[in-house]
Amino acid sequence: MSELEHKLKLATTLAGKGKVSRRDFIQLAMAAGFTAAAGNAMFVKAVRAEPKKGGSARLGLAHGATTDTLDPVGYPDTFTQCAFWGALSNSLTEIDAKGNVVPDLAESFEPSDGAKKWVFKLRKGLTFHDGKTVTADDVVTSFRHHMGPDSKSAAKSLLDPITDLTSDGPENVVFTLKDGSADFPYLVSDYHIPIMPTKDGKSDWQSGVRTGPFTLEKFEPGVSAKLKRNPNYHKSNQPYLDEVEFIAITDVAARTNALTTGDVDWIGRADMKTLDLLKRNPNIEILELSGYGHYVLPMNTTMAPFDNNDVRTAIKYAIDREEIQKKIFLDHATVGNDNPIAKAVKYSIDPEPKYKYDPDKAKFHLKKAGYETLKIDLSVADAAFAGAIDAGVLIKETAAKCGIDINVIREAEDAYWDNVWLKKPWCASYWSGRPTADWTFTITYAAGAAWNETFWNNKRFQELLIQGRAELDEAKRAAIYGEMQQIIHDDGGVIVLVFNNFVTANSKKLAHGDVAPNWENDGLKIAERWWLA
Amino acid sequence: MHPLLRTVLQRLGLGLITLFVVSLIIFSAIEFLPGDFARAILGQAATPETVEAFQKEIGLDKPPVERYLSWMGGILQGDFGSSFSSRVGFRRTVLDIIAPRLWNTLFLAGITALIAIPLALGLGLLAALYRNTFFDRAVNALTLTTISFPEFFVAYILMLFLAVKFPIFHSLSNVSPDMPFFERLQRSALPVLTLVLVILAHMMRMTRAAIISLLASPYIEMARLKGVSPAQVILRHALPNAWAPIATIIAFNLAYLVVGAVVVEVVFVYPGIGQAMVDAVRSRDIPVVQACALIFAVTYILLNLMADVISIATNPRLLHPR
């Protein structure tokens, strides 16, 4: 290495510590033969690559209720998810910023028997917050907490495919599945399945002793959770913060004000209506990420007239998605094309033809189905997604020009998920999205799935679903999942309006690397991954 | 028996009956609401099996009458029951959830009352003294304006000017039990200010009206003829007879501070009992809702009782009947 390159390497480390200015660094880089632009990029990378340790941060979340508990059977919203899973616990695997599944508590995972059997090997030297070693038995009880006929967990249907679960020695956990599933490691990264210690043969969820980057100091349900750095965390360089406090601020104006006055350093779910005003503040950074989440209008394909695919197609052409994206989501979303798989997910395709607003095509399909005009109900409430009611009203206008008369029913927000979703013939809903196509297909589009909101049953789709899971060849998988997405696009009952962006805002005091889009708030692991600049 | 004591005992008896009726109404009201705790917690993730399992664990599978009676029985023994967010092996009593919140709300109400009541009385007396002058009209206009605005509007305006534009106070009032007293006071400043502005008008104008209505009486005329100064006329001759209506209004507003401050609690994120009740209703956590309802009813009953006692105590004719 030449002397200049050696100096450059030294300067890179010093730049990380803030001891070399940008100008000096670029000069040095240019002398070493790099262009100014390359030198600038290297400087930025050097400065960003050194997360500083220490300090405390206060994070304002949009959720939090007095009914929150540490029990992972119900982590209903971002408060419990970020504080008790992301900061306090770990699952066997996690999803990184690029959407790939990487080891977390398990250092390796091997399929066998056509991906019907999976063996997860735990890292060595893993301990809980109280010093006890993590064993395979703890993993088994943590999973069993959600399984079984008496389970009331939200993860029950997720873990239904597991037929047998045992430990093989203190470090190996063996899962036996009903059907082969190449994506199983993705599933175990779910936030409902943190690994907890065992007490009296069951999982001890109430003590708050877990394996995560922080230990629980204080928890006032519906108010705040205070956590302290875990010095024995298995990732040696993380977390960076010493202390973190999650504060529940449900009112969006209060949340915004807390950020601008410095009472908190970061807020989730920034208010889109006042986002432009917030952007003017020089001390605030706004992060907008397109994740897997999407907003849908599912039609019940077993109820007339939605059981006729031409009617469904007519409706799909009768919606002006661009207008909805612009007027209701204020450009903080990407237009959907009735394919629930987000662009960032592996194997995603953009099916043709694109469903743009086309009254002629809508009328054509309507006539083909045998209708001159159509009268249907659309049940919406803002509980499905913010802006659902406005979207319904806009759709009514555009569909009227196609001969479809929509009666927009504004449903009660309370108990929307009991009385409207899965019950009314056409309603609104949301999905946070999943990192694999198979996961989304299994929970929402497989025949008989608990959350199959369109009650759809397509024979070819079902065949491909089973095939795709066990298929380990990349090219074949891509073809299978591509075809499945095309089938949903052409024949399915779901209208995917938009893929919503996660919009968060933070004071420039907090810094971060690449932010993961799989869940909100940096994959719910903001406390572990962010640091004080 | 002394009439005052008799009244107090009578009121307390009626109060108990009221509490019973209130508990019945609240229980039935929640029963008629759609949805239940299991579905609320599981949300979109609810499937029929998980909902059923959940319901069995928290006891929602029993018929309503049985649930009500067992809850009633518990109350009479001093046990307010467990929140539905309890689990097997992790009992979360209703008192665990409510006690710190109630304490916070009482703190807020107490500080507010400490400021608002003397202020309202003082302004009311001054307005009565200088009635129909510019001062009187200005005070009336100002207080009527603040009471006409919705509380959240007053709250946001105060937050804007006193926390965002000029950082004098904190916009986030999340007090915690281990906070030192002075810091707690500082953090509660904006909610207190908002509540003071909201209840001031009612008490002030009632004071003014009660006093002015008495000024037409013959004994006041006598006092004036005797040469008593206007201030003394009001303070020593009119005010002692005006306590009855004033105490009633003050009691009403104090009850509002405990019961109706939920909007202010949400805006300033103050962990009070109003917010706890709203959370409980949203998730259908019935034991917590009922306990909150009972506490609110008790508040009203006790404060009304206090107002009645003051009315009687300040009226010699009622205090010493023939």
Interface residues (C-beta under 8 A of the other chain):
Chain A: A65 T66 T67 D68 T69 D71 G74 P76 P149 D150 S151 K152 S153 A154 K156 S157 Q206 K218 E220 P221 G222 V223 S224 I247 A248 I249 T250 D251 A253 A254 N257 A258 T260 T261 D263 V264 A412 D414 A415 W417 D418 N419 W421 S429 Y430 A450 W451
Chain B: L33 P34 G35 F37 A38 R39 A40 I41 L42 G43 Q44 A45 A46 T47 E49 T50 V51 A53 F54 E57 S83 F84 S85 R87 G89 F90 R92 I97 P100 R101 Y156 M159 A163 V164 P167 H170 S171 L172 N174 S176 V266 V267 F268 V269 P271 Q275 A276 D279 A280 R282 S283 D285 V288
